[in-house]
Amino acid sequence: MSIQQLHDGVHMLPIGTVNVFVVKTVDGLVLIDTGNPGSAPRILEGIQAIGYKPYDLKTILLTHGHPDHAGGAAALKHAVPHVSIYISEQDAPIVEKGVPQRPLQPTPGVMNKLLFRLFIKETPIEAFPVDGYLKPNDTLAFAGGLRTIPAPAHSSGQLAFYLPTQGGVMFAADAAANIMGLGFSIGYENFAQAKQDLIALGREDFNVACFGHGKPILANASQKFRAKWS
């Protein structure tokens, strides 16, 4: 695993084709997303590799309920029973009751359609209870002051997370990707909404942007969002 420090107290753990993020706060570690089913052991190894213990993990924030982002949560809860898990109320039934995710459509373009066929799978995940529902445009005092920003085009319950300190870090989830350059993700529930989501994210000031899939942007990230989507 090629762990990357994105900022003071912020690390990216690539788990296969999916990125998860560890954020150090005064209340303990916050994990943003949990990868596919089977990812928990590698996440716990990554936490130890950056100098912490599994019991330092206090909070899991799920950007949305798709299996490549929520699939490791149940196993992490088994491994670290005190951890609290949060997701938007709209996506909660996917993880709590095993309700199938709402269907995605490929983003326009030949390459997007090819990647969509290769990577978009409805993988079953182990259902698990959550400890609370996240609201849009809310500041999470229990999670280092991260702020939730709605980004419903990819999944109608998706939330991005914005860390306003230290120049700003945007955890954009699957609102966008940075695989072959900054661009749209390969699939959305509502592609017509995607640009508006990204314009909204670009209104914030952040030096660093990171994504569920692809490389982070480590400098002038909000300017790059505004240049791409305006």
KAMO-V198717 format. One record per run of one state. SS is the DSSP state (2 for helix, 1 for strand, 0 for the rest). FROM is the first residue (numbers start at 0). LEN is the number of residues. Records with the same first field share a line. If there is no record, write none. Layout:
SS = FROM-LEN, FROM-LEN
//
This chain:
0 = 0-3, 7-2, 15-2, 25-2, 32-7, 49-4, 61-5, 70-2, 79-4, 96-8, 106-3, 119-12, 134-4, 143-2, 150-8, 163-5, 171-5, 178-3, 183-3, 188-2, 202-5, 210-3, 214-2, 217-3, 228-2
1 = 3-4, 9-6, 17-8, 27-5, 56-5, 83-5, 104-2, 131-3, 138-2, 145-5, 158-5, 168-3, 176-2, 181-2, 186-2, 207-3, 213-1, 216-1
2 = 39-10, 53-3, 66-4, 72-7, 88-8, 109-10, 140-3, 190-12, 220-8
//
